[in-house]
Amino acid sequence: MLLMTYDLVQNGDNQLNTEIKKDLIQKGWRDSVSYKVKSRNYTVQDSAPSTTLWKESDNPEEGCIDFNNVCYKYNILHLKERRRAIGKVICVNFNNSDNLKLL
């Protein structure tokens, strides 16, 4: 399982984070999580922090590529307004926590 967290430089567009997150979700990333509470034997539905997503995969580089692609798409769509999506992403493979990709 991959866990991605990212930070975007604010560019004056109050929809920047929403647009980037929506595009990442369309690429298969999820912002909701469910987990089982063992002491009470029930499942809890929760949401991740706003710039944290997860995906069933094992290649951290995939997260970096997805983030770059959605930022590039944003930049093309907002070229006339001279707004750019610039940021940093960290993607970690929880199956192998030693495998960390930084971009």
C-alpha positions as CSV (number, residue, x, y, z in Angstrom):
1,M,0.0,0.0,0.0
2,L,1.2,3.5,-0.9
3,L,0.8,6.5,1.3
4,M,1.2,9.9,-0.4
5,T,1.4,13.3,1.2
6,Y,2.0,16.5,-0.6
7,D,2.5,20.2,-0.1
8,L,1.6,22.8,-2.7
9,V,2.8,26.4,-3.0
10,Q,-0.3,28.6,-2.9
11,N,-0.7,30.5,-6.1
12,G,-3.8,32.6,-5.4
13,D,-6.2,29.9,-6.7
14,N,-8.4,28.9,-3.8
15,Q,-9.4,25.7,-5.7
16,L,-5.7,24.5,-6.2
17,N,-5.7,21.8,-3.5
18,T,-9.3,20.7,-4.4
19,E,-8.4,20.4,-8.1
20,I,-5.1,18.5,-7.5
21,K,-6.8,16.1,-5.0
22,K,-9.7,15.5,-7.4
23,D,-7.4,14.5,-10.2
24,L,-5.4,12.2,-8.0
25,I,-8.6,10.5,-6.8
26,Q,-9.4,10.0,-10.5
27,K,-6.1,8.2,-10.8
28,G,-7.1,5.7,-8.2
29,W,-5.9,7.4,-5.0
30,R,-8.2,7.4,-2.0
31,D,-8.8,9.9,0.8
32,S,-11.1,7.7,2.9
33,V,-9.9,4.8,5.1
34,S,-11.6,2.1,7.1
35,Y,-10.0,0.2,9.9
36,K,-11.0,-2.4,12.4
37,V,-11.1,-1.6,16.1
38,K,-10.1,-4.9,17.7
39,S,-11.2,-4.2,21.2
40,R,-14.8,-3.6,20.1
41,N,-14.7,-5.7,16.8
42,Y,-16.2,-3.0,14.5
43,T,-15.0,-1.1,11.5
44,V,-14.5,2.7,11.5
45,Q,-14.7,4.9,8.4
46,D,-12.5,7.9,8.5
47,S,-10.8,10.4,6.2
48,A,-7.2,11.2,5.7
49,P,-5.8,14.7,6.2
50,S,-6.6,16.9,3.1
51,T,-3.3,16.4,1.3
52,T,-2.8,12.8,2.3
53,L,-4.0,9.9,0.0
54,W,-3.4,6.2,-0.3
55,K,-3.5,3.6,-3.0
56,E,-3.2,-0.1,-3.3
57,S,0.1,-0.5,-5.1
58,D,3.7,-1.2,-4.2
59,N,5.8,1.3,-6.3
60,P,6.4,4.7,-4.6
61,E,7.6,6.1,-7.9
62,E,4.1,5.7,-9.2
63,G,2.9,8.3,-6.6
64,C,5.5,10.8,-7.6
65,I,4.6,10.3,-11.3
66,D,0.9,10.7,-10.6
67,F,1.6,13.9,-8.6
68,N,3.8,15.4,-11.4
69,N,1.2,14.5,-14.0
70,V,-1.7,16.2,-12.2
71,C,0.4,19.3,-11.5
72,Y,1.4,19.4,-15.2
73,K,-2.3,19.1,-16.2
74,Y,-3.2,21.9,-13.8
75,N,-0.4,24.1,-15.3
76,I,-1.7,23.5,-18.8
77,L,-5.3,24.3,-17.9
78,H,-4.3,27.5,-16.1
79,L,-1.7,28.8,-18.5
80,K,-3.6,31.9,-19.4
81,E,-4.0,32.9,-15.7
82,R,-0.3,32.3,-15.2
83,R,-1.1,30.0,-12.3
84,R,1.2,27.0,-11.6
85,A,0.9,24.0,-9.4
86,I,4.3,23.7,-7.7
87,G,4.9,21.5,-4.7
88,K,6.6,18.5,-3.1
89,V,5.4,15.0,-2.6
90,I,6.5,12.1,-0.4
91,C,5.3,8.6,-1.3
92,V,6.0,5.6,1.0
93,N,5.4,1.9,0.4
94,F,4.0,0.5,3.7
95,N,4.8,-3.0,2.6
96,N,8.5,-2.0,2.6
97,S,9.0,1.1,4.8
98,D,12.7,1.3,3.8
99,N,11.6,2.2,0.3
100,L,11.0,6.0,0.3
101,K,10.8,8.2,-2.7
102,L,11.3,12.0,-2.4
103,L,10.6,14.4,-5.2
